[in-house]
């Protein structure tokens, strides 16, 4: 297999740098050039980086400028790298020992691919599993999916340096979403894909949400999407109109239309009309299925309400202040238990659904809270652990309440076959 240069930037958080370095040093692909990029690092981080580099003859620690700039640091790494296959690794993440071997095999099998990622585990700040993300393995699907979301973990990527340089490399003017910006530019000129194996684990920083570390990160990604949408060609309006008409004319139409439009974009590339129509069908799906979804949800609410009453619970807080809680407040009679109010660590101090939102810390030992979200129940359950330890009773709506297994620490990333 061809050799690989690994870019491992680190700023001032060196707590898990040694673990991330060890993940790379233990790769089954042994012909490596490991660059620890000191990106505005403090003295303790620098000492650790140089100690790690001294422990492995394949490694180098490169001291960059005093001001942290991730894009500039990675561009410097591209120039210092000894090889044209460039892997990324983040300093607080982990990866499987065969990660690079699997990814290099994919690039070797498909010479037109400019970059390849992998399926990856998202962990919370304590290392507990939150979700597994599976990016598209088909480059044609990846091209249009990147216009809706960024499914790739930056640290999981393996890239061809000539293709990255041809796309303009990283933009040092961007303080956020530098990787998403590169994938959008790179995918416009060359294919990107992912391997199906789960080879990487990304550890989310404390206080960040699942897929956007801050409001600034989310805004940067949104600006990139809007700019890319504006640059799309208009597309085949006759095909799109026919797909939308099919969606409107029969119960299974929205799903059929979504599949047809996705296949059209895989075959011919994304266009503005096709992407807009696909997003429209995505909105139509829950509309078409809402009656069935609401019936199932209300049945579950009644079941959990019966469990609360059987446990002599007469008053419960809703943990979450989003749209799900608005729905649950409107169907409080199905729950059959008094709703004390709303708690939410992000919206505390605000008013939502005519109720003041309190922080989770306001709950007293012995009080009860019901997690109220249909998309992040596992995440909230994990976040509630400190409050459960101090005596707050937290109930789950969509999972079994007696199981504490979801609070178990994240296991190491497996050695995928």
Rosetta blueprint (number, residue, H / E / L):
1 X L
2 X L
3 X L
4 X E
5 X E
6 X E
7 X E
8 X E
9 X E
10 X E
11 X L
12 X L
13 X L
14 X L
15 X L
16 X L
17 X H
18 X H
19 X H
20 X H
21 X H
22 X H
23 X H
24 X H
25 X H
26 X L
27 X L
28 X L
29 X L
30 X L
31 X L
32 X E
33 X E
34 X E
35 X E
36 X E
37 X E
38 X E
39 X L
40 X L
41 X L
42 X L
43 X H
44 X H
45 X H
46 X H
47 X H
48 X H
49 X H
50 X H
51 X H
52 X H
53 X H
54 X H
55 X L
56 X L
57 X L
58 X L
59 X E
60 X E
61 X E
62 X E
63 X E
64 X L
65 X L
66 X L
67 X L
68 X L
69 X L
70 X H
71 X H
72 X H
73 X H
74 X H
75 X H
76 X H
77 X H
78 X H
79 X H
80 X H
81 X L
82 X L
83 X L
84 X L
85 X E
86 X E
87 X E
88 X E
89 X L
90 X L
91 X L
92 X L
93 X L
94 X E
95 X E
96 X L
97 X L
98 X L
99 X H
100 X H
101 X H
102 X H
103 X H
104 X H
105 X H
106 X H
107 X H
108 X H
109 X H
110 X L
111 X L
112 X L
113 X E
114 X E
115 X E
116 X E
117 X E
118 X E
119 X E
120 X E
121 X E
122 X E
123 X E
124 X L
125 X L
126 X L
127 X L
128 X L
129 X E
130 X E
131 X E
132 X E
133 X E
134 X L
135 X L
136 X L
137 X L
138 X L
139 X H
140 X H
141 X H
142 X H
143 X H
144 X H
145 X H
146 X L
147 X L
148 X L
149 X L
150 X L
151 X L
152 X L
153 X L
154 X H
155 X H
156 X H
157 X L
158 X E
159 X E
160 X E
161 X H
162 X H
163 X H
164 X H
165 X H
166 X H
167 X L
168 X L
169 X L
170 X L
171 X L
172 X L
173 X L
174 X L
175 X L
176 X L
177 X L
178 X H
179 X H
180 X H
181 X H
182 X H
183 X H
184 X H
185 X H
186 X H
187 X H
188 X L
189 X L
190 X L
191 X E
192 X E
193 X E
194 X E
195 X E
196 X E
197 X E
198 X E
199 X E
200 X E
201 X E
202 X E
203 X E
204 X L
205 X L
206 X L
207 X L
208 X L
209 X L
210 X L
211 X L
212 X L
213 X L
214 X L
215 X H
216 X H
217 X H
218 X H
219 X H
220 X H
221 X H
222 X H
223 X H
224 X H
225 X H
226 X H
227 X H
228 X H
229 X H
230 X H
231 X H
232 X L
233 X L
234 X L
235 X L
236 X L
237 X H
238 X H
239 X H
240 X H
241 X H
242 X H
243 X H
244 X H
245 X H
246 X H
247 X H
248 X H
249 X H
250 X L
251 X L
252 X L
253 X H
254 X H
255 X H
256 X H
257 X H
258 X H
259 X H
260 X H
261 X H
262 X H
263 X H
264 X H
265 X H
266 X H
267 X H
268 X H
269 X L
270 X L
271 X L
272 X H
273 X H
274 X H
275 X H
276 X H
277 X H
278 X H
279 X H
280 X H
281 X H
282 X H
283 X H
284 X H
285 X H
286 X H
287 X H
288 X H
289 X H
290 X H
291 X H
292 X H
293 X H
294 X H
295 X H
296 X H
297 X H
298 X H
299 X H
300 X H
301 X H
302 X H
303 X H
304 X H
305 X H
306 X H
307 X H
308 X H
309 X H
310 X H
311 X L
312 X L
313 X L
314 X L
315 X E
316 X E
317 X E
318 X E
319 X E
320 X L
321 X L
322 X L
323 X H
324 X H
325 X H
326 X H
327 X H
328 X H
329 X H
330 X H
331 X L
332 X H
333 X H
334 X H
335 X H
336 X L
337 X L
338 X E
339 X E
340 X E
341 X E
342 X E
343 X E
344 X L
345 X L
346 X L
347 X L
348 X L
349 X L
350 X L
351 X E
352 X E
353 X L
354 X L
355 X E
356 X E
357 X E
358 X E
359 X L
360 X H
361 X H
362 X H
363 X L
364 X L
365 X L
366 X L
367 X L
368 X E
369 X E
370 X E
371 X E
372 X L
373 X L
374 X L
375 X L
376 X L
377 X H
378 X H
379 X H
380 X H
381 X H
382 X H
383 X H
384 X L
385 X H
386 X H
387 X H
388 X H
389 X H
390 X L
391 X L
392 X L
393 X E
394 X E
395 X E
396 X L
397 X L
398 X L
399 X L
400 X L
401 X L
402 X L
403 X L
404 X L
405 X H
406 X H
407 X H
408 X L
409 X L
410 X L
411 X L
412 X L
413 X L
414 X L
415 X L
416 X L
417 X L
